[in-house]
Amino acid sequence: MLINDEAKLIVNEYALTRCARCNFCESVCPTYIAFRRRVYGPRGRIWIIMFLSQGVKLSNDESTGLLTCLGCRACDLVCPAGIRIAEAIHDAKVLLVKAALK
């Protein structure tokens, strides 16, 4: 299975398209608070997973943004759409690592 096909499964399983772009998740994300850059926050990471699902080759900055998620799940607690953001990010990180090892 190609990485974009696996990323599509993540998008569908966690219903990432339900993201309302409310920014509640970014207000509690430690890496977003520290760096103040979209790629280091949950909302940016959702978009990075969407890029992966469309077959877009990630930049180093986007890969780093995804991989720096601490997995603290603060974003999950405040998401009004009920998206399990941290789990989706974890699964996408696994995809990136598996692809790098091939």
Jmol script that loads the backbone (N, CA, C; Angstrom):
load data "model"
ATOM      1  N   MET A   1       0.847  -1.183   0.000  1.00  0.00           N
ATOM      2  CA  MET A   1       0.000   0.000   0.000  1.00  0.00           C
ATOM      3  C   MET A   1       0.891   1.243   0.000  1.00  0.00           C
ATOM      4  N   LEU A   2       0.538   2.214  -0.825  1.00  0.00           N
ATOM      5  CA  LEU A   2       1.291   3.454  -0.912  1.00  0.00           C
ATOM      6  C   LEU A   2       1.010   4.337   0.291  1.00  0.00           C
ATOM      7  N   ILE A   3       1.970   5.223   0.616  1.00  0.00           N
ATOM      8  CA  ILE A   3       1.812   6.086   1.786  1.00  0.00           C
ATOM      9  C   ILE A   3       0.564   6.961   1.664  1.00  0.00           C
ATOM     10  N   ASN A   4       0.250   7.444   0.445  1.00  0.00           N
ATOM     11  CA  ASN A   4      -0.944   8.294   0.321  1.00  0.00           C
ATOM     12  C   ASN A   4      -2.228   7.491   0.551  1.00  0.00           C
ATOM     13  N   ASP A   5      -2.240   6.213   0.178  1.00  0.00           N
ATOM     14  CA  ASP A   5      -3.413   5.373   0.449  1.00  0.00           C
ATOM     15  C   ASP A   5      -3.586   5.152   1.947  1.00  0.00           C
ATOM     16  N   GLU A   6      -2.476   4.930   2.637  1.00  0.00           N
ATOM     17  CA  GLU A   6      -2.546   4.748   4.091  1.00  0.00           C
ATOM     18  C   GLU A   6      -2.964   6.053   4.771  1.00  0.00           C
ATOM     19  N   ALA A   7      -2.485   7.174   4.262  1.00  0.00           N
ATOM     20  CA  ALA A   7      -2.875   8.471   4.821  1.00  0.00           C
ATOM     21  C   ALA A   7      -4.364   8.734   4.595  1.00  0.00           C
ATOM     22  N   LYS A   8      -4.899   8.289   3.458  1.00  0.00           N
ATOM     23  CA  LYS A   8      -6.339   8.436   3.199  1.00  0.00           C
ATOM     24  C   LYS A   8      -7.145   7.674   4.247  1.00  0.00           C
ATOM     25  N   LEU A   9      -6.643   6.502   4.642  1.00  0.00           N
ATOM     26  CA  LEU A   9      -7.320   5.731   5.684  1.00  0.00           C
ATOM     27  C   LEU A   9      -7.347   6.510   6.996  1.00  0.00           C
ATOM     28  N   ILE A  10      -6.246   7.191   7.308  1.00  0.00           N
ATOM     29  CA  ILE A  10      -6.183   8.006   8.529  1.00  0.00           C
ATOM     30  C   ILE A  10      -7.195   9.148   8.442  1.00  0.00           C
ATOM     31  N   VAL A  11      -7.220   9.842   7.302  1.00  0.00           N
ATOM     32  CA  VAL A  11      -8.167  10.950   7.106  1.00  0.00           C
ATOM     33  C   VAL A  11      -9.594  10.465   7.335  1.00  0.00           C
ATOM     34  N   ASN A  12      -9.925   9.311   6.778  1.00  0.00           N
ATOM     35  CA  ASN A  12     -11.284   8.776   6.912  1.00  0.00           C
ATOM     36  C   ASN A  12     -11.566   8.234   8.308  1.00  0.00           C
ATOM     37  N   GLU A  13     -10.623   7.465   8.858  1.00  0.00           N
ATOM     38  CA  GLU A  13     -10.840   6.850  10.176  1.00  0.00           C
ATOM     39  C   GLU A  13     -11.069   7.899  11.255  1.00  0.00           C
ATOM     40  N   TYR A  14     -10.293   8.959  11.213  1.00  0.00           N
ATOM     41  CA  TYR A  14     -10.389   9.990  12.248  1.00  0.00           C
ATOM     42  C   TYR A  14     -11.239  11.183  11.813  1.00  0.00           C
ATOM     43  N   ALA A  15     -11.876  11.097  10.646  1.00  0.00           N
ATOM     44  CA  ALA A  15     -12.770  12.146  10.136  1.00  0.00           C
ATOM     45  C   ALA A  15     -12.119  13.526  10.201  1.00  0.00           C
ATOM     46  N   LEU A  16     -10.907  13.614   9.690  1.00  0.00           N
ATOM     47  CA  LEU A  16     -10.157  14.867   9.773  1.00  0.00           C
ATOM     48  C   LEU A  16     -10.815  16.009   9.008  1.00  0.00           C
ATOM     49  N   THR A  17     -11.652  15.677   8.041  1.00  0.00           N
ATOM     50  CA  THR A  17     -12.329  16.736   7.287  1.00  0.00           C
ATOM     51  C   THR A  17     -13.378  17.464   8.133  1.00  0.00           C
ATOM     52  N   ARG A  18     -13.674  16.948   9.313  1.00  0.00           N
ATOM     53  CA  ARG A  18     -14.606  17.636  10.224  1.00  0.00           C
ATOM     54  C   ARG A  18     -13.961  18.827  10.917  1.00  0.00           C
ATOM     55  N   CYS A  19     -12.664  19.008  10.749  1.00  0.00           N
ATOM     56  CA  CYS A  19     -11.976  20.130  11.399  1.00  0.00           C
ATOM     57  C   CYS A  19     -12.650  21.442  10.997  1.00  0.00           C
ATOM     58  N   ALA A  20     -13.070  22.220  11.996  1.00  0.00           N
ATOM     59  CA  ALA A  20     -13.760  23.489  11.755  1.00  0.00           C
ATOM     60  C   ALA A  20     -12.791  24.672  11.730  1.00  0.00           C
ATOM     61  N   ARG A  21     -11.505  24.407  11.900  1.00  0.00           N
ATOM     62  CA  ARG A  21     -10.473  25.447  11.910  1.00  0.00           C
ATOM     63  C   ARG A  21     -10.755  26.513  12.982  1.00  0.00           C
ATOM     64  N   CYS A  22     -11.195  26.059  14.133  1.00  0.00           N
ATOM     65  CA  CYS A  22     -11.543  26.964  15.233  1.00  0.00           C
ATOM     66  C   CYS A  22     -10.318  27.426  16.024  1.00  0.00           C
ATOM     67  N   ASN A  23      -9.219  26.704  15.882  1.00  0.00           N
ATOM     68  CA  ASN A  23      -7.952  27.005  16.570  1.00  0.00           C
ATOM     69  C   ASN A  23      -7.951  26.695  18.069  1.00  0.00           C
ATOM     70  N   PHE A  24      -8.995  26.060  18.590  1.00  0.00           N
ATOM     71  CA  PHE A  24      -8.976  25.683  20.003  1.00  0.00           C
ATOM     72  C   PHE A  24      -7.784  24.773  20.289  1.00  0.00           C
ATOM     73  N   CYS A  25      -7.508  23.862  19.358  1.00  0.00           N
ATOM     74  CA  CYS A  25      -6.413  22.906  19.555  1.00  0.00           C
ATOM     75  C   CYS A  25      -5.062  23.618  19.649  1.00  0.00           C
ATOM     76  N   GLU A  26      -4.884  24.653  18.843  1.00  0.00           N
ATOM     77  CA  GLU A  26      -3.602  25.361  18.854  1.00  0.00           C
ATOM     78  C   GLU A  26      -3.406  26.140  20.146  1.00  0.00           C
ATOM     79  N   SER A  27      -4.500  26.570  20.759  1.00  0.00           N
ATOM     80  CA  SER A  27      -4.386  27.353  21.991  1.00  0.00           C
ATOM     81  C   SER A  27      -3.863  26.528  23.159  1.00  0.00           C
ATOM     82  N   VAL A  28      -3.898  25.187  23.037  1.00  0.00           N
ATOM     83  CA  VAL A  28      -3.429  24.328  24.131  1.00  0.00           C
ATOM     84  C   VAL A  28      -2.227  23.466  23.749  1.00  0.00           C
ATOM     85  N   CYS A  29      -1.766  23.578  22.513  1.00  0.00           N
ATOM     86  CA  CYS A  29      -0.672  22.723  22.034  1.00  0.00           C
ATOM     87  C   CYS A  29       0.686  23.281  22.463  1.00  0.00           C
ATOM     88  N   PRO A  30       1.468  22.511  23.233  1.00  0.00           N
ATOM     89  CA  PRO A  30       2.757  23.020  23.710  1.00  0.00           C
ATOM     90  C   PRO A  30       3.741  23.369  22.593  1.00  0.00           C
ATOM     91  N   THR A  31       3.763  22.579  21.517  1.00  0.00           N
ATOM     92  CA  THR A  31       4.726  22.894  20.452  1.00  0.00           C
ATOM     93  C   THR A  31       4.272  24.104  19.643  1.00  0.00           C
ATOM     94  N   TYR A  32       2.973  24.262  19.445  1.00  0.00           N
ATOM     95  CA  TYR A  32       2.500  25.459  18.746  1.00  0.00           C
ATOM     96  C   TYR A  32       2.765  26.702  19.593  1.00  0.00           C
ATOM     97  N   ILE A  33       2.509  26.611  20.883  1.00  0.00           N
ATOM     98  CA  ILE A  33       2.741  27.741  21.784  1.00  0.00           C
ATOM     99  C   ILE A  33       4.220  28.130  21.784  1.00  0.00           C
ATOM    100  N   ALA A  34       5.102  27.140  21.743  1.00  0.00           N
ATOM    101  CA  ALA A  34       6.545  27.410  21.764  1.00  0.00           C
ATOM    102  C   ALA A  34       7.048  28.022  20.460  1.00  0.00           C
ATOM    103  N   PHE A  35       6.567  27.512  19.323  1.00  0.00           N
ATOM    104  CA  PHE A  35       7.119  27.935  18.027  1.00  0.00           C
ATOM    105  C   PHE A  35       6.238  28.915  17.260  1.00  0.00           C
ATOM    106  N   ARG A  36       4.948  28.973  17.571  1.00  0.00           N
ATOM    107  CA  ARG A  36       4.005  29.865  16.887  1.00  0.00           C
ATOM    108  C   ARG A  36       4.042  29.736  15.364  1.00  0.00           C
ATOM    109  N   ARG A  37       4.163  28.498  14.913  1.00  0.00           N
ATOM    110  CA  ARG A  37       4.143  28.212  13.471  1.00  0.00           C
ATOM    111  C   ARG A  37       3.117  27.124  13.235  1.00  0.00           C
ATOM    112  N   ARG A  38       2.291  27.323  12.231  1.00  0.00           N
ATOM    113  CA  ARG A  38       1.170  26.419  11.960  1.00  0.00           C
ATOM    114  C   ARG A  38       1.608  24.959  11.860  1.00  0.00           C
ATOM    115  N   VAL A  39       2.763  24.680  11.237  1.00  0.00           N
ATOM    116  CA  VAL A  39       3.181  23.277  11.073  1.00  0.00           C
ATOM    117  C   VAL A  39       3.481  22.599  12.407  1.00  0.00           C
ATOM    118  N   TYR A  40       3.664  23.376  13.466  1.00  0.00           N
ATOM    119  CA  TYR A  40       3.947  22.807  14.782  1.00  0.00           C
ATOM    120  C   TYR A  40       2.698  22.725  15.663  1.00  0.00           C
ATOM    121  N   GLY A  41       1.538  22.914  15.070  1.00  0.00           N
ATOM    122  CA  GLY A  41       0.286  22.821  15.817  1.00  0.00           C
ATOM    123  C   GLY A  41      -0.623  21.754  15.239  1.00  0.00           C
ATOM    124  N   PRO A  42      -1.633  21.358  15.983  1.00  0.00           N
ATOM    125  CA  PRO A  42      -2.541  20.306  15.525  1.00  0.00           C
ATOM    126  C   PRO A  42      -3.235  20.624  14.203  1.00  0.00           C
ATOM    127  N   ARG A  43      -3.664  21.857  14.039  1.00  0.00           N
ATOM    128  CA  ARG A  43      -4.357  22.224  12.800  1.00  0.00           C
ATOM    129  C   ARG A  43      -3.432  22.071  11.597  1.00  0.00           C
ATOM    130  N   GLY A  44      -2.202  22.524  11.738  1.00  0.00           N
ATOM    131  CA  GLY A  44      -1.229  22.351  10.665  1.00  0.00           C
ATOM    132  C   GLY A  44      -0.919  20.892  10.411  1.00  0.00           C
ATOM    133  N   ARG A  45      -0.859  20.122  11.470  1.00  0.00           N
ATOM    134  CA  ARG A  45      -0.570  18.689  11.317  1.00  0.00           C
ATOM    135  C   ARG A  45      -1.713  17.968  10.616  1.00  0.00           C
ATOM    136  N   ILE A  46      -2.941  18.396  10.868  1.00  0.00           N
ATOM    137  CA  ILE A  46      -4.071  17.818  10.135  1.00  0.00           C
ATOM    138  C   ILE A  46      -3.893  18.084   8.644  1.00  0.00           C
ATOM    139  N   TRP A  47      -3.514  19.305   8.296  1.00  0.00           N
ATOM    140  CA  TRP A  47      -3.301  19.633   6.879  1.00  0.00           C
ATOM    141  C   TRP A  47      -2.153  18.832   6.289  1.00  0.00           C
ATOM    142  N   ILE A  48      -1.119  18.599   7.078  1.00  0.00           N
ATOM    143  CA  ILE A  48       0.012  17.795   6.598  1.00  0.00           C
ATOM    144  C   ILE A  48      -0.459  16.370   6.280  1.00  0.00           C
ATOM    145  N   ILE A  49      -1.302  15.811   7.135  1.00  0.00           N
ATOM    146  CA  ILE A  49      -1.841  14.473   6.875  1.00  0.00           C
ATOM    147  C   ILE A  49      -2.692  14.492   5.600  1.00  0.00           C
ATOM    148  N   MET A  50      -3.458  15.564   5.411  1.00  0.00           N
ATOM    149  CA  MET A  50      -4.242  15.705   4.176  1.00  0.00           C
ATOM    150  C   MET A  50      -3.322  15.750   2.956  1.00  0.00           C
ATOM    151  N   PHE A  51      -2.215  16.496   3.066  1.00  0.00           N
ATOM    152  CA  PHE A  51      -1.239  16.549   1.967  1.00  0.00           C
ATOM    153  C   PHE A  51      -0.742  15.146   1.642  1.00  0.00           C
ATOM    154  N   LEU A  52      -0.380  14.395   2.691  1.00  0.00           N
ATOM    155  CA  LEU A  52       0.090  13.021   2.493  1.00  0.00           C
ATOM    156  C   LEU A  52      -0.952  12.188   1.752  1.00  0.00           C
ATOM    157  N   SER A  53      -2.215  12.366   2.115  1.00  0.00           N
ATOM    158  CA  SER A  53      -3.279  11.572   1.490  1.00  0.00           C
ATOM    159  C   SER A  53      -3.461  11.913   0.012  1.00  0.00           C
ATOM    160  N   GLN A  54      -2.995  13.089  -0.384  1.00  0.00           N
ATOM    161  CA  GLN A  54      -3.094  13.515  -1.784  1.00  0.00           C
ATOM    162  C   GLN A  54      -1.814  13.228  -2.562  1.00  0.00           C
ATOM    163  N   GLY A  55      -0.866  12.575  -1.903  1.00  0.00           N
ATOM    164  CA  GLY A  55       0.373  12.208  -2.579  1.00  0.00           C
ATOM    165  C   GLY A  55       1.407  13.314  -2.652  1.00  0.00           C
ATOM    166  N   VAL A  56       1.215  14.385  -1.891  1.00  0.00           N
ATOM    167  CA  VAL A  56       2.166  15.495  -1.881  1.00  0.00           C
ATOM    168  C   VAL A  56       3.419  15.079  -1.121  1.00  0.00           C
ATOM    169  N   LYS A  57       4.574  15.352  -1.700  1.00  0.00           N
ATOM    170  CA  LYS A  57       5.835  15.079  -1.012  1.00  0.00           C
ATOM    171  C   LYS A  57       6.046  16.181   0.023  1.00  0.00           C
ATOM    172  N   LEU A  58       6.253  15.776   1.262  1.00  0.00           N
ATOM    173  CA  LEU A  58       6.392  16.749   2.338  1.00  0.00           C
ATOM    174  C   LEU A  58       7.761  17.405   2.324  1.00  0.00           C
ATOM    175  N   SER A  59       7.784  18.668   2.697  1.00  0.00           N
ATOM    176  CA  SER A  59       9.053  19.370   2.888  1.00  0.00           C
ATOM    177  C   SER A  59       9.655  18.904   4.214  1.00  0.00           C
ATOM    178  N   ASN A  60      10.913  19.213   4.432  1.00  0.00           N
ATOM    179  CA  ASN A  60      11.543  18.872   5.715  1.00  0.00           C
ATOM    180  C   ASN A  60      10.805  19.549   6.865  1.00  0.00           C
ATOM    181  N   ASP A  61      10.380  20.789   6.648  1.00  0.00           N
ATOM    182  CA  ASP A  61       9.665  21.539   7.674  1.00  0.00           C
ATOM    183  C   ASP A  61       8.342  20.854   8.034  1.00  0.00           C
ATOM    184  N   GLU A  62       7.621  20.379   7.023  1.00  0.00           N
ATOM    185  CA  GLU A  62       6.349  19.696   7.272  1.00  0.00           C
ATOM    186  C   GLU A  62       6.567  18.364   7.978  1.00  0.00           C
ATOM    187  N   SER A  63       7.571  17.617   7.562  1.00  0.00           N
ATOM    188  CA  SER A  63       7.878  16.343   8.233  1.00  0.00           C
ATOM    189  C   SER A  63       8.255  16.587   9.684  1.00  0.00           C
ATOM    190  N   THR A  64       9.095  17.590   9.911  1.00  0.00           N
ATOM    191  CA  THR A  64       9.513  17.926  11.276  1.00  0.00           C
ATOM    192  C   THR A  64       8.309  18.354  12.105  1.00  0.00           C
ATOM    193  N   GLY A  65       7.438  19.149  11.513  1.00  0.00           N
ATOM    194  CA  GLY A  65       6.238  19.581  12.225  1.00  0.00           C
ATOM    195  C   GLY A  65       5.406  18.406  12.697  1.00  0.00           C
ATOM    196  N   LEU A  66       5.230  17.435  11.839  1.00  0.00           N
ATOM    197  CA  LEU A  66       4.450  16.247  12.193  1.00  0.00           C
ATOM    198  C   LEU A  66       5.157  15.435  13.280  1.00  0.00           C
ATOM    199  N   LEU A  67       6.448  15.256  13.121  1.00  0.00           N
ATOM    200  CA  LEU A  67       7.206  14.402  14.041  1.00  0.00           C
ATOM    201  C   LEU A  67       7.418  15.020  15.419  1.00  0.00           C
ATOM    202  N   THR A  68       7.230  16.329  15.563  1.00  0.00           N
ATOM    203  CA  THR A  68       7.470  16.972  16.858  1.00  0.00           C
ATOM    204  C   THR A  68       6.254  16.972  17.779  1.00  0.00           C
ATOM    205  N   CYS A  69       5.157  16.390  17.334  1.00  0.00           N
ATOM    206  CA  CYS A  69       3.991  16.278  18.216  1.00  0.00           C
ATOM    207  C   CYS A  69       4.386  15.470  19.450  1.00  0.00           C
ATOM    208  N   LEU A  70       4.059  15.994  20.618  1.00  0.00           N
ATOM    209  CA  LEU A  70       4.421  15.332  21.875  1.00  0.00           C
ATOM    210  C   LEU A  70       3.448  14.222  22.267  1.00  0.00           C
ATOM    211  N   GLY A  71       2.302  14.168  21.612  1.00  0.00           N
ATOM    212  CA  GLY A  71       1.312  13.144  21.947  1.00  0.00           C
ATOM    213  C   GLY A  71       0.619  13.382  23.276  1.00  0.00           C
ATOM    214  N   CYS A  72       0.573  14.626  23.720  1.00  0.00           N
ATOM    215  CA  CYS A  72      -0.007  14.934  25.036  1.00  0.00           C
ATOM    216  C   CYS A  72      -1.536  14.876  25.050  1.00  0.00           C
ATOM    217  N   ARG A  73      -2.153  14.903  23.890  1.00  0.00           N
ATOM    218  CA  ARG A  73      -3.601  14.810  23.705  1.00  0.00           C
ATOM    219  C   ARG A  73      -4.390  16.031  24.195  1.00  0.00           C
ATOM    220  N   ALA A  74      -3.717  17.125  24.481  1.00  0.00           N
ATOM    221  CA  ALA A  74      -4.433  18.336  24.892  1.00  0.00           C
ATOM    222  C   ALA A  74      -5.400  18.779  23.799  1.00  0.00           C
ATOM    223  N   CYS A  75      -4.994  18.603  22.555  1.00  0.00           N
ATOM    224  CA  CYS A  75      -5.843  18.990  21.416  1.00  0.00           C
ATOM    225  C   CYS A  75      -7.144  18.192  21.393  1.00  0.00           C
ATOM    226  N   ASP A  76      -7.062  16.921  21.727  1.00  0.00           N
ATOM    227  CA  ASP A  76      -8.251  16.064  21.729  1.00  0.00           C
ATOM    228  C   ASP A  76      -9.292  16.564  22.731  1.00  0.00           C
ATOM    229  N   LEU A  77      -8.817  17.053  23.854  1.00  0.00           N
ATOM    230  CA  LEU A  77      -9.721  17.471  24.928  1.00  0.00           C
ATOM    231  C   LEU A  77     -10.526  18.715  24.578  1.00  0.00           C
ATOM    232  N   VAL A  78      -9.985  19.569  23.704  1.00  0.00           N
ATOM    233  CA  VAL A  78     -10.671  20.824  23.393  1.00  0.00           C
ATOM    234  C   VAL A  78     -11.340  20.840  22.022  1.00  0.00           C
ATOM    235  N   CYS A  79     -11.182  19.799  21.249  1.00  0.00           N
ATOM    236  CA  CYS A  79     -11.730  19.782  19.887  1.00  0.00           C
ATOM    237  C   CYS A  79     -13.259  19.676  19.930  1.00  0.00           C
ATOM    238  N   PRO A  80     -13.968  20.729  19.488  1.00  0.00           N
ATOM    239  CA  PRO A  80     -15.429  20.668  19.523  1.00  0.00           C
ATOM    240  C   PRO A  80     -16.015  19.657  18.534  1.00  0.00           C
ATOM    241  N   ALA A  81     -15.238  19.278  17.526  1.00  0.00           N
ATOM    242  CA  ALA A  81     -15.700  18.286  16.546  1.00  0.00           C
ATOM    243  C   ALA A  81     -15.455  16.860  17.027  1.00  0.00           C
ATOM    244  N   GLY A  82     -14.742  16.716  18.149  1.00  0.00           N
ATOM    245  CA  GLY A  82     -14.478  15.392  18.700  1.00  0.00           C
ATOM    246  C   GLY A  82     -13.464  14.581  17.914  1.00  0.00           C
ATOM    247  N   ILE A  83     -12.629  15.258  17.141  1.00  0.00           N
ATOM    248  CA  ILE A  83     -11.612  14.554  16.352  1.00  0.00           C
ATOM    249  C   ILE A  83     -10.513  14.071  17.290  1.00  0.00           C
ATOM    250  N   ARG A  84     -10.112  12.830  17.123  1.00  0.00           N
ATOM    251  CA  ARG A  84      -9.003  12.277  17.914  1.00  0.00           C
ATOM    252  C   ARG A  84      -7.700  12.644  17.188  1.00  0.00           C
ATOM    253  N   ILE A  85      -7.332  13.904  17.323  1.00  0.00           N
ATOM    254  CA  ILE A  85      -6.221  14.478  16.568  1.00  0.00           C
ATOM    255  C   ILE A  85      -4.904  13.791  16.905  1.00  0.00           C
ATOM    256  N   ALA A  86      -4.635  13.606  18.178  1.00  0.00           N
ATOM    257  CA  ALA A  86      -3.355  13.028  18.595  1.00  0.00           C
ATOM    258  C   ALA A  86      -3.168  11.614  18.046  1.00  0.00           C
ATOM    259  N   GLU A  87      -4.231  10.829  18.007  1.00  0.00           N
ATOM    260  CA  GLU A  87      -4.129   9.474  17.454  1.00  0.00           C
ATOM    261  C   GLU A  87      -3.856   9.516  15.954  1.00  0.00           C
ATOM    262  N   ALA A  88      -4.518  10.428  15.260  1.00  0.00           N
ATOM    263  CA  ALA A  88      -4.291  10.568  13.817  1.00  0.00           C
ATOM    264  C   ALA A  88      -2.847  10.967  13.542  1.00  0.00           C
ATOM    265  N   ILE A  89      -2.342  11.902  14.341  1.00  0.00           N
ATOM    266  CA  ILE A  89      -0.954  12.343  14.173  1.00  0.00           C
ATOM    267  C   ILE A  89      -0.003  11.184  14.457  1.00  0.00           C
ATOM    268  N   HIS A  90      -0.283  10.425  15.508  1.00  0.00           N
ATOM    269  CA  HIS A  90       0.567   9.271  15.829  1.00  0.00           C
ATOM    270  C   HIS A  90       0.617   8.297  14.657  1.00  0.00           C
ATOM    271  N   ASP A  91      -0.541   7.979  14.100  1.00  0.00           N
ATOM    272  CA  ASP A  91      -0.583   7.043  12.972  1.00  0.00           C
ATOM    273  C   ASP A  91       0.177   7.590  11.762  1.00  0.00           C
ATOM    274  N   ALA A  92       0.083   8.895  11.532  1.00  0.00           N
ATOM    275  CA  ALA A  92       0.816   9.509  10.415  1.00  0.00           C
ATOM    276  C   ALA A  92       2.322   9.487  10.667  1.00  0.00           C
ATOM    277  N   LYS A  93       2.722   9.672  11.918  1.00  0.00           N
ATOM    278  CA  LYS A  93       4.153   9.589  12.252  1.00  0.00           C
ATOM    279  C   LYS A  93       4.682   8.185  11.961  1.00  0.00           C
ATOM    280  N   VAL A  94       3.889   7.181  12.290  1.00  0.00           N
ATOM    281  CA  VAL A  94       4.276   5.799  12.003  1.00  0.00           C
ATOM    282  C   VAL A  94       4.463   5.616  10.498  1.00  0.00           C
ATOM    283  N   LEU A  95       3.551   6.180   9.700  1.00  0.00           N
ATOM    284  CA  LEU A  95       3.685   6.103   8.239  1.00  0.00           C
ATOM    285  C   LEU A  95       4.997   6.713   7.757  1.00  0.00           C
ATOM    286  N   LEU A  96       5.321   7.896   8.281  1.00  0.00           N
ATOM    287  CA  LEU A  96       6.556   8.565   7.859  1.00  0.00           C
ATOM    288  C   LEU A  96       7.785   7.741   8.202  1.00  0.00           C
ATOM    289  N   VAL A  97       7.801   7.185   9.391  1.00  0.00           N
ATOM    290  CA  VAL A  97       8.955   6.384   9.814  1.00  0.00           C
ATOM    291  C   VAL A  97       9.063   5.121   8.965  1.00  0.00           C
ATOM    292  N   LYS A  98       7.935   4.449   8.734  1.00  0.00           N
ATOM    293  CA  LYS A  98       7.959   3.248   7.887  1.00  0.00           C
ATOM    294  C   LYS A  98       8.460   3.576   6.485  1.00  0.00           C
ATOM    295  N   ALA A  99       8.018   4.691   5.934  1.00  0.00           N
ATOM    296  CA  ALA A  99       8.448   5.092   4.586  1.00  0.00           C
ATOM    297  C   ALA A  99       9.939   5.402   4.561  1.00  0.00           C
ATOM    298  N   ALA A 100      10.444   5.986   5.634  1.00  0.00           N
ATOM    299  CA  ALA A 100      11.869   6.327   5.703  1.00  0.00           C
ATOM    300  C   ALA A 100      12.739   5.078   5.811  1.00  0.00           C
ATOM    301  N   LEU A 101      12.191   4.016   6.390  1.00  0.00           N
ATOM    302  CA  LEU A 101      12.956   2.781   6.570  1.00  0.00           C
ATOM    303  C   LEU A 101      12.971   1.906   5.326  1.00  0.00           C
ATOM    304  N   LYS A 102      12.141   2.217   4.339  1.00  0.00           N
ATOM    305  CA  LYS A 102      12.086   1.404   3.112  1.00  0.00           C
ATOM    306  C   LYS A 102      13.226   1.748   2.189  1.00  0.00           C
TER     307      LYS A 102
END
end "model"
wireframe off; spacefill off
backbone 0.3
color backbone group
